[in-house]
Amino acid sequence: MDEPLSNPGPKPEASPGWWGWVVVGALVAVELATLVSYARREIAWAFPGHYDQTAYITQAYRIVHDASDQGLFPAIRSCLAKPHATGILLPVQGAIHCVILGHDRVSVLSVNFAHFVLFQCALVATVLWLTRNWWAALAGLGLTLTLSTVFLTAGGAFDFRMDFTAFCLYGTLLCALIRSRVLLNARWAAVVGACASVVVLFRFITAVYIGGMLSAIAAGLLVWWVARSDPDSRARTARRLRGWVIATGLLVLVTWPVLIKQREAIKAYYVVGHITSSEKNIRAAEEGIHQWSDAAYYYPRSVVRDHTGPAFWWVAGALGALGSLGFARTGAPDRTGTRRAAVLPVALLGFGVPFVVLNIGAIKSPVVGDVLLPGIIWAVLAPLIASAPRAPRWALSTGAGAALLLGTGTFLTHAATPSLYTKLGDDGRRTMQLLQDVIDTRAKKNFDAPEVFNDASTHDVVGRGLQVLEFERSGRWAEYADGTSIFAENEEDSLRRLERCDFAVLKGAIPGHFKYPYDEAMERVRPALRAYCEAHLLKIGEYQIHGRTVTTYARKALRVEGLTADGWVPTEGARFVGTLGDLQGCQRIELARSVMPNHLGQVPKIVAEVELPNRTRKPLSASATDELRAVNVEWEPVDLPADTRVTIHVRFSASFTPMERGLSGHDTRALVVHVGAKPRPVLHQRPKPGGSAKPK
């Protein structure tokens, strides 16, 4: 039990020394070097799998991109002003890491690495404070090294989403709660409140876990207050209630304004998405949950299979046996016993509250179970911590050494195992070639905000993944859109969406994988989708991936070159650039004027010429509409390969200067018409027999 308040104060405790921190520092250095090396070798070269990860990486890269124009802090403010359904701090920290380390995948993943090290150091420091014994603290470090969740493909340290970071920060919070002796110490209660605030701002759903835990603590303290009548117990309870007010007050003060601001996004994601919509039924089928028993066993099975691994339980058993050996020895009680009394209650609360919340939730996911690990780790360490003062020194050192050895060996074994991306082999390399071809095509055609049509909901070729890869490889920022979902879509809606897309990827679901209602609907309409693509789009390439032929298409389009930076056609004219494939079936090219008036004041004569490789320029018929609302160039088919580069030069007979029109006091540029910085020429198709031309 806690020591009486009238105690004049304990004598100074013997210092455990600093040698253990040298060991921790060396192991952490090896760990970080291994994580970075693995990320560069196995992860950074590949496409970013999983929708959630691409969304968060895109947010982080958006901050980095905006920071180059407006500064880092304005870019962060702009990001925080947008709706966020799950949390706000992950992309911000990812962007800061990119600013420091460079905008690549390893930089954003280093957020996960840093938080894992933070949790490990907090665990070591807390166990050391509890036991004053380095061997017990190092045993805890060895236990964390056995966790298989670190190398989990989805939700692990190499997947930039909130789950792994939330696990680490939640574990750090439990360490602070134990260090505060369950809010007995006011200063550490403030630390608990600060840690809880950071956890919630990283992942909003943890507010439910932490709120439930704080509510349980408050209820227990009130019951204890009523049940106990001795002054010392009531005084300690009063101090803990004061600590509860400090921690909870700080948590509410920091997080409540953010949660209120984001309430609509949170409602749409968690209430509509997880409860009222049909998504929960689709996700249940995906995870093989068909009856209540499947749901009840889901997270226990996930923790054992996905997040801990055999080595964890071997070490847990060894440490439990070591703790039993300590209990078997008699010895004088020590002053640190009152500290250790908080470990098991915090472990039970830290595990029990999120376990209940996760099981109540309608949607089950294999990536979220790692939030249960901190409670499990503390429950495993509780017997060792309680018996550490009485355990033989040789037994503690042997047990800690074995834990470190097995933990390090397990960690390095995971690091030596090829990732899922590497295991894809030729399929992975062909997927990367497909993605690079799409990125190169976008750059050539100058699509500003391209939309991608996918006929299957898979994680390999998605719009945001293309956006991430292009920014990482070239530094170019292009906001790809992708309307792919998991819900079924009828043929009319699918074709309408395909018509407005810049890219189409016909691939089908991967054989043997779960098919969403969207995938099944696309299988039924795929003949119509392919017929449209063959008739109206330009084929980029065909790729054999996972036993199926994946075909990519691009919208037929020409890019406009020779414009000024602010979107004017200069007196030298402009150029339409593309390939003959883009002009297949085209009758007329139209470039429209922007909303800016016709400052030229007349309709000039237009001269157009087509330039082809190894051929002399050939004139084309060209004209302008009334008020110079549009420029039209008549196209004549050419019998050359579809990939032949074509350049159409357009010149005008008149120009003006902004200064002579009174638009500027110093702009003497010779200009013709304003078409915008990123114009999109319209390609009018030749009428088919019995039909009419359709612009594309």
N, C-alpha and C positions, 0 to 999 in steps of 0.2 A: 504494500500500500504506500501511498505518498507519505513523505516525511512530515512531521508536525511543523506548522508555521512558526512555532516558538523556537525551533532549532536554531542555535546561534550561527549555524553555517558550517558546511563541510570543510574538512581540511583539503588543501590543494591535492588534486589527484596526480598520480605519476603520469608523465607524458609518455605516450606510446612511441614517440620519436617520429622522424620524418623519412626514415628509410623506405617506408611503404609507398610514399608518394613518388619516390624514384621508380619503384616497380610499376606503379600505376601509370606514370608518365611514359615509361618505355613501352608498356603494352598498348597504351592509347596511340602512341606514335606509330607502332607497327599496325595497329588496327586501321588508323586513318590512311596510312600508305596503301594498305591492302584494299580498302574500300575505293580509294581514288583510282588505283590501278585496275581494279575489276570494272569500275564504271567506264574507264577509257577503253578497255579491251573488249568488254562484252556488251555495253549498253549504248555509249555515246554515238557509235557509228550507225546505229539502227533507227528505224522509225519509232516514234514514241507510242507504244501500245497503250490501249485503254483510254476511253473517252475522258474520264475524269482527269487523268494526268495531262492530256493535251489541253484541256481547258485551263488548268492552273498554270502550266508552262506558258501558254499564250498570254495570260494575264501578267505574268512576271515579265515576259519579253516586251509586252506593250508598255509597261512602265519604263523599261530600259530604252525603248525606241523614243517614247515621248520625252524622256529626260534629255536626250541629245538636242531637242528643240527648245524645251521650256524649262529645263532644270529638273533635278531629281525630286525635290520636295513638291513642286507643283504637279509633277507627274504622279507622285504617290497620292496627293490630294484628289487628283482627277480619278484615280482608280478607286479610292475609298468612297467617292461620291456616287458610284454606280451601285446597282442592286447586287447583293451577294447573299446567297441562300445558305451557305455552309460555313463561312468564316471569312475574315478579312486579312489576317496577318501573313498567311503562307505566301501569296504572290509578292507581297511587299518585301519580306525577307529574301525571297528568291531573287528579286530584282536587285536588292542591295548586294547580295553575293555576286551577281553578274557584274555589277559596276566595279566591284573590287577584283574579281577573278577572271572576268571576261564572259561574254554571253555564249555559253555552250552548256551542254547537258550536265557535265560534271559540276559546273558552278551551281546550278539550281539543286542538284542532288546533294550537294554539300550541306544544304540546309538540314536534310535528314541525318547526315553524318554528325553534324555539330550537336543536334539535339540528342542523339544516341549517346555521345560522349558526355553531354551534360547530365543525362540520367544516370549513367554509370558513375560519374564522379559524385553526384548527390547521394547515390546509394552507398558508395564506399565511405563517404564522410559521415553519413548517418549511422551506419553500422559501427564505424570507429568510435563515434561519440557514445553510442550505446554500450559498447563492450570494452573500450580502451584497449582493443586487441587487434593488431594488424592482420593476423591470420584469419580471423573471422571476416574482416572487411574484404580481404583479398578473395576469400571463398565466394562472397557475394559477387565480386567482379567476374570470377570464373563462371558463375552461374549464368550471367548475362551473355557471355560469349558463346554459350551453347544454343541460344535461341535461334531456331530456324526461320523465324519471322523476318530476320534481317535480310535474308536472301530470297524471300518470297517474291515471286514475279509480280503479282498484283498486291499492292499494299505494303511491300517491304521497303527497305532503305533505298532501292533503286527505282522506285515508282514515286514520282513527285505528286503525291496527293496528301490529304490531311491525316490519314489514318495512322501512319507510322509516327509522324510528328506528335499527334495527339497522345499516342501511347507513351512516348518519351516524356512529354510535358506532364501528363497525368501521373506518371511514375515519380517525377520530380516533386509534384504537389504532395503525394503521399509521404515522401521523405520529409518535406517541410512540416507536414502535419504531425509526424512522429517527433521531429525535432522540437516542435512547440509543446510536446507532452500533451497533445490533444488540446491545444489552445490555452494551456495554463500560463505560458509565457507570452506577455502582451506583444513584445517585439516580434517574436516568431509568429504570432497570430497575424500580424501585419504582413509578414512574408507569405504566410498561407494565402491571405487575401490577394496579394499581388500575383502569386503563382496561379491561383484559380482564375484571376482575370485574364492572364495571358493564355491559359488553356482554352477558356471560352472564346476569346477573340480569334484564336486559331481555328477552333471548331465549335460552332454554336451548339451542337447537340450535347456537348459535354456539360452545358449548363444544367441539363436534366440530371446527369450523374452527380455533379457537384452539389446541386440543390438538394437532391435526395440524401446525399451524405451529410450535408450540414443540417438538414431537417432531422435526420436520425440522431445526430449528436445533440442537437437542442432538446429533442424529446428525452433522450437519456439523461441529460443534465437536469432537466426539470423533475424527472422522476427521482433522481438521486437526491435532489434538493429536498423534496417532500419526504423521502424515505429516511434520510439521515438527520439526526438531531444534534450530533456532537459539533462543537464550534469549528474544529479544524476541517472536517469534511465539508461543512457548509461554506466555509471561507474559500476552500479550494474550488468548490463548485461555482461560487460567485466569481472567482477569478477566471474560470473557464468560460462562464457566460459572458464576462466582459471581453474575453478573447474572441468568443463567437461573434459578438456584436462588431468588433473591429474587423475581423476577417470577412464577415458577411456584408458589412457596410461598405468596405472597400470594393468587394466584388460587385455589388449592386451599383455603386457610384461609377465604376469604370465601364461596366458592360451594359447596363440598362439603356443608356442613350443609344448605343449601337444597335442593340436588339430591337428597340422600338423603331428606329429608322429603317431597319431591314425586315420588319415584321411581314410585309406583303410577300417579299421574296421567300422568306422562311415558310410562310403559310403555303405558298404555291409548291414548294419543294417537298416539305414534310407532310402537310395535311392533304393537299390534292394529290401529289405524286405518290405518297406512301400509303394513304388511307382510302381516299374516296375514288381514285381512278382504278382502272383495271390493271395498272402496272404491277400491283402486288401479286396478282394471279400469274402474270407472265414470269415474274422473278421467281415465284415459288416453283413453277414448272421447270425453270432453268436450273434451280438448285436441287431438284428432285424431291421437293416437299409435297407430299400428297395427303398426309394425315397428321394428326396432332403429335404423334410420337416422333415423326420425322422432324418437326419443328422443335420438340423438346430436346432431342439429342443433337441438334444441329451445332450449337456453339460448343458444347463439351467436345464433340468430335472434331470441330474445326480447331479448337485450341490445341488438342493433342496432335492432330495430323498436320496442321499448317503452321502453327506458331511456336510450338515448343520443340518437338522432336525427341527421339530416343535419348540422345546424350543429356538433354535437360533432366529427364527423369532419372537417369543413372546418377547424375550429380546430386539431384534432390534426395534420392534414397541414401546416398553416402553421407550427405550432410545431416539428414535426419537421424541416421545411426550414430553419427558423431555427437549430435545433440543428446541422444539417449544415454550415451556413455558419460556425458557430463552430468546428467541428472542422477546417474547411479552413484556418483561420488559425493560424499558429504563434505561440507566446507562451511566456513563462516559466511554469513550473508554480507554482501558488499553494498556500498551506497548507490551504485548504478542500477540496482534492481528496480527502483521506482520508475526509472526511465524506460526500462524494457517492458514494463507492464502495458504500455500503449501499443506495442507492435502488433499483437494478434488482433485486438479490436479494430485497428486501422486496416489491417490486411483483410479482415472479413468484410468491413464496410467498403473498402476499395474494390473488392471483387464482387460483393453481393449486389450493390446498387446498380452498376452497369449491367450485370448479368440479368437482373430482373427487367431492366429497361430494354435490353436487346431482345429478350424472349417475348416481351409484350409487343414489340414492333412487328408490323405486318410483313415487312420485307427483310429477308435474311441475306447476309452477304459474307463471304469468306474473308474479306479484307478488314472487317471491323472488330474481329475477335481479339486483336492484340491489345485492346484497352483493358482486357481482363488480366493481362500478364503481370502488371505491377503488384496487384493484390496477391496473385499466386506466388510471385517471387518472395514477397514479405512473409507469406504463410510458410513457405519452405524454410526461410531463414529464421523464423521465430524460435523454434526449439534450440537451434545452435546459439542464437543470441542470448536466450534465457539461461543456457547452461555454460556459456563460454567461460565465466570466471572459475568454474569448478572443473572444466575439461582439462585433461593432461595437455601440456604444451606440445609434446611430441605428436599427440593425436590431432591437435588443431593445425599444426604446421604440415603434417602429412595430408590431412584432408584438404587444406587450402591449396597445397601444391598439386594434389590430384585434380582438384576442381579447375585450377588454372591450366594445367597440362591438357586435360580433356577438353576444356573450353577453347583453348587456343588451337588445339588440333582440329576440333570440329569447325571452328571459324575458318581456318585455312583450307580445310577440306571443301567447305562450301565455296570458298573463293577460287579454288582450283577447278571447280565443276563448271562446264560451259553453261551460259545462260540460255534461256529459251530462244533468244534471237540467234545466237550462234548455232544452236541445234537445228535451226531451220535450214541451214546449209544453202544449197542452190536456190531453194524457194525463197529464202531470205534475201539473197543477193539479187534475184530477179525482181522481188518486190521493191527493193531499193532502186533498181534501174527504172522500174515503172514510175516510182515517185519522182525520181530525178527528171525523167522525160516530161512529166506533167509540169514540173517546176520550170524547166527550160522553155517549154511551149508557152507558159504564162508570160515569161519574161520577153520572149520574142514577139508575142502578140500584144504585149503591154496591157493585159487585163488588170484593171486596178483592184477590183474586189470580186474575184471570180467565185462562182457558185459551182459546187461539185454535186453531181448526181451519182449515187451509189445504188445498185440494185440488190445489195445485201448489207445487213448490219454487222460488219466485222470491224476489228480493231486495226487492221493493217493499212487500209487506204481511206483516210478520213480527211475532211477539209482542214481541221485544225492541225492535224499531223503534218500536212503539207506546209502549212504556215510556219510551224515550228522548224521544220527542216530547212526551209528557204532562209529563214532568219539566221539559223545557226551556220549555214554553209556560205551564205553570200552577204549577210547583213541587210538584205532587202526586206522591207516590210510590206506584205500583201495580205489583206484580210480575206481569207478563204471562208466561204459559207458552205454549209452542208446540211441539207434538210432531212438526212436519214434518221429514222427513228426505229422504235421496236414495234410500233403499232401498225396494223394492216392499213393499206391504202388502195383505193379502187383505181381502175385503169385510167379513167378520165383525169383524176387528180395527178396520177403519176406522169402522164404525158404532158399535162400542163406544166408541171414542175420541170420536166426534162426540157421543154421548149425554152425556158428562161435560163437554163444552166449554161455555163461556159465549158464545163467538162462533164463527161459521162464515163463511168466505170462500170462495165458489165462483167460481173465476176461470179455471181451466185454464192450461196453459202458454202463454207468449207465442208467437204464430205465428212460425216461422222460427228460434226459439231451440232450443238443445239440450234434449232431454227426458231427465230422469233416470228410472230404473226406477219411482220413486215416482209421477212424472207419468203414465207409461203405465198404471200400475195404477189410478190415480185416474180416468183416462178411462173405464176399463171399468166402474167402480162409480158414476160420477157420477149416473146416473139414480136409483139408490137413495139416494144422498146428498141429492139435491135433493128427492126425495119426502119424506124424513124431515124436512128443514129446513122445507118448506112445511107439514107437518102439525104439527110440534111446536115450531118456533121462531118468533120474531117478526122479520119482514123489516125491516131498517134502510133499505136503499136499493139501487138498481141504478145502475151507472156504466159508461159506454162507455170502455174503456181498451185501447189497442193493438189495436183492431179486435175486441174481444171484450166480452161483457156480464159484468161482475163484480157478483155479488149478495152482500150481507152480511146476516147474521142474528144475532140475539141470543137468549140463553135468556130465556124468559118468567119474569119475576121481579118481586117487589115489594120495595122497600126499607122498612125500619122506621125511623120517626122518633119523636122525643119521648123517647128513652131517656136515662138518665144517662150520664155519660162512662164509668162502669165497667160498663155493660150491664144496669142495672136498669130495669124498667118502673115509673115513679112512680105515685103515686096519681091523677095527672091522666090516666093511660092512655097509649096509644101509637097510632101511625098507620101504616097500610099505604099506601104511595104508589106509583103506577105509571100505566099507561095501560090502557084497555080491551083493547088488543091483548094485553097480558100476561095478561089474565084470559079470553081467548078459549078456550072449551072447559073452563074451570075449574069445578069443582063445590064444592070446599072449600079454604079456606086454613088451613094449620096452622103455628103458631109454637110450637116446642118449648122447654121449660125447659132450662137448662144443667145441668151435673152438680151444681150447688149445690143443697142440699136446699130443700124448701118451708118457708121460715121463716115464712110467713104462718100455717101451721098449720090451714088450712081451704081449701075450694074455693069461691071467691067467685062471685057472680053476675056475668055479663058482659053489657054492652050494646054492640052494634055498630051503626054507622050509616054509610051510604055517601054521600059528597059528590061531586056532579057539577056541572060548570059550569052556571050559570043554572037550577039545579033545587034544590028543597028536599031536605033530608036524608031518607033513607029507611032505616028500621030493617032490620037483617039478623039472622038467627038465629045465635046464638053460644053456646058452652058451653066448659067446661073438663073435662079427663079427671081420673081419680082422682089425688090427691096433686098436682094442678096440674102434671102432667107436660107438658101441651100445651094450647094455646088453639086452638079451632076456630071458624072463621067460615064459614057457608054462603053461597055466592055465587049470585046470581040474574042471568042475562044481561040486558044493556041494549042496546037498539037505537040505538047511536050510533057515530060513526066510531072506528076502532081507535086513533087517536092522541089520543083524548079523555083528558084527565087525570082520574084517579080517586083519591080519598082515602077510606080506610075508617078511621073512628075507633073505637077499642076502649077502653072504660072498665070499671073493676072496682068492686065494692061494698065492698071491704075493703082495708086496708093495714096495715103495721106499721112500726115504727122500729127500726133496728139497736140503738139504745141500750136499748130496752125488752126486747129479746131477749138482751141481754148480749153482742152481737157487737161493740159499740164503746162507748167511754165518752163519746163526744161527738157521734156521728152521729144527728141527729134527723130525717133525711129520712123522708118517708112513702113506703114502697116496697111493691111487690106481688110480683113474681117476677123472677128473674134469667134473662135469655135470652142474655147475652153481648154484647160491644161491637159485634159485627158479625153479627147473626143472619141466617139464611137461611130465610125462610118457604118451606114446601113447598106447591106448587100441585097439588092432586089433580084429575086430569082426569075429566070425565064419562064414564061407560062408553059405548063405541060399541056399536051394535047387534051382538050376538054376541060382544062383547069385555068387557074390564074396565078400570076406571080405572087410569091409569098416572101416578104422581107425577112432576112435573117441577120 
